[in-house]
Amino acid sequence: MYILGINAFHGDSAACLVKDGILLNAVEEERIRRIKHWAGFPEEAIRFCLQDAGISIQDVDYITIGRNPSAHLLKKAAGALFRWPDRQYLQDRLYNMRQVVSVKTHIARMFQLPEARLRPQIRHIEHHRSHLASAFYASPFEEAALISIDGFGDYTSVMMGVGRGREIRVLQSITYPHSLGIFYTAFTQFLGFPHYGDEYKVMGLAPYGEPRLIPVLRRVIKPLPHGRFVLQTAYFGHTRTGVKMTRNNGAPTLGCLYTEALEALLSPYGKPRRPDEPIQAFHRDLAASVQQMTEDIIFHLLRDLYHRTHIKNLCVAGGVAQNSVAMGKIRLMTDFENIYLPPAAYDAGTSFGSALWCYHQQLQQNHRAYVRSASLGPQFSDDQIEAFLQKRQIPYQRMQDKDQTVAVTAHWLAEGKVVGWFQGRTEFGPRALGNRSVLVHPGRPDAKELLNSKIKRRESFRPFAPSILKEYVPEYFEQDDDVYFMEKVFRIKPEKRALIPAVTHVDGTGRLQTVHRDVAPLYYALIDKFRQITGLPILLNTSFNENEPIVNAPEQALDCFLRTEMDALVMGNCVVARENLH
């Protein structure tokens, strides 16, 4: 049985293919279209999933989408009546709803088939149920407490539940207008980071400040008994104007989420920052306070969830689950002992989650597999890469085998060179995990400045992440855990920080990825060879891109390499050294 899962007409559009409960492949549309957070219909992602599996659309049994326009219909109607004077907003929402319910029309048109002849059945799965399914059915747990936290999806911002076997039971939801995601995004905009998906910048800035504004923020968002919270809506515009999202050529943009009342509340301390203004002490302290308040609310929710379930296993999904600082503290701040996040906890993952909800909950099937690898996207053979380099007339050397490629690359990295590493399948999710990565020696003291100014061209306060061999985690970090998808931040042991300054953030932490021999054998071999040379079982790993989606195909990897100051590009077994280009 094939199920094609999609996230469509929303930020981070994506598609995946599930066969008998097993995830075969998945890719975000942005990787192919080259527009960040692409928000339209994932046509190219769908084509990839089907072609990669060698099937046609008529071989698919079900098509699922992680949106259900019928969910909370009365609340949505009441909200529409409240905003009746804002005709443009209503037109936009109605148009988006029509798009969501017209998936069958889009698919039929895409494959030039009459709708009546299209074989797959269409299933709409509520947004947060899709999130919960993406985490639980991909986890190793037969029983787990579940939570999904984001901005809004189908009028809901938080959903908590329990998973047992193939069944998910919802315990509690928090609905419009109260949203932790809206809280965080509004302050992200206030701090001068206006783009869709910029929240991680606030997380990176937070350790540079002090959370001295917590007393002020407690007037903005308040915890309530029984695992709930409330936004003081006077400070947020979405209750009057809605969450305004536009999609210009597929790129989503959000309208301003905070009000003049919030500006007035914070005016004794500072003003909203324009994107071109320097970051001041107030901005750093506000970022620290927002991060701390967000963590407090997350742990408030989780403590109540544990009190309800008394289950030690926890699965987390939703956009707020991308806050890796908070995710890394769950075991320290709650009674949960085992935490699993899927490779795409954000909205791209609802493609996978909607397919699994359909398979397990609706079709009552049992087959499932523990997802430990995000290597699910397009891949390219050495012959394809070599033909491309020849066509572009790029000098290269093709190594005899993977062992030689690993040896050459490890020695370059040990010498301090910056290497673009392009191997295997494109990762599904927001992180490069050793397939589409830029790699550097973690002991190089100038690596942060070099990467931020000459390769990534981004803000100087943003940290870089360590990929570490799983066996060495207890030696370098204060917590030991499996972190397959770089989804948690842990404290680095004080005595190790001077050895790996390039991946140690200002607060002594690192957002780690644990590399396992059986999950990522080539990347493991590279880090292990680097360890044999340097004594360090760690590489600095950052995504292979430059203010663009992570590279997907050889042409994007080469173009990024040529316009930045990387020293070498390793694609498959084909090696390009910058010194040979002149």
Salt bridges, closest charged atoms under 4 A:
ASP12 OD1 - HIS37 ND1 2.73
GLU28 OE2 - ARG31 NH2 3.75
GLU29 OE2 - ARG33 NE 2.68
GLU30 OE2 - ARG31 NE 3.24
GLU43 OE2 - ARG47 NH2 2.99
ASP52 OD1 - ARG425 NH2 3.16
ASP61 OD1 - ARG119 NH2 2.90
ASP86 OD2 - LYS244 NZ 3.24
GLU126 OE2 - HIS72 NE2 3.59
GLU126 OE1 - ARG129 NH1 2.41
GLU143 OE2 - ARG164 NE 2.65
ASP150 OD2 - HIS127 NE2 2.91
ASP150 OD1 - HIS128 NE2 2.92
ASP150 OD2 - HIS131 NE2 3.47
ASP154 OD1 - LYS76 NZ 3.45
GLU167 OE2 - ARG166 NE 3.94
ASP198 OD2 - HIS195 ND1 3.59
ASP198 OD1 - LYS201 NZ 3.62
ASP276 OD1 - ARG274 NE 3.54
GLU277 OE2 - ARG274 NH1 3.28
ASP285 OD2 - ARG212 NE 2.48
GLU295 OE1 - LYS329 NZ 2.84
ASP304 OD2 - ARG308 NE 2.66
GLU337 OE2 - LYS312 NZ 3.69
ASP347 OD2 - HIS10 NE2 2.72
ASP347 OD1 - HIS127 NE2 3.09
ASP347 OD1 - HIS131 NE2 3.10
ASP383 OD1 - ARG398 NH1 2.97
GLU386 OE1 - ARG398 NH1 2.56
GLU415 OE1 - LYS417 NZ 3.93
ASP446 OD1 - ARG444 NE 2.66
GLU459 OE2 - LYS201 NZ 3.09
GLU459 OE1 - ARG462 NH1 2.84
GLU475 OE2 - LYS496 NZ 3.35
GLU478 OE1 - ARG491 NE 3.85
ASP480 OD1 - LYS470 NZ 3.08
ASP481 OD2 - LYS488 NZ 2.94
ASP482 OD1 - LYS470 NZ 3.10
ASP482 OD1 - HIS516 NE2 3.75
ASP518 OD2 - ARG372 NH2 2.40
ASP528 OD1 - ARG531 NE 2.78
GLU546 OE2 - ARG457 NE 2.51
GLU546 OE1 - ARG563 NE 2.42
GLU548 OE1 - ARG34 NH2 3.36
GLU548 OE2 - ARG563 NH2 2.59
ASP559 OD1 - ARG392 NH2 2.99
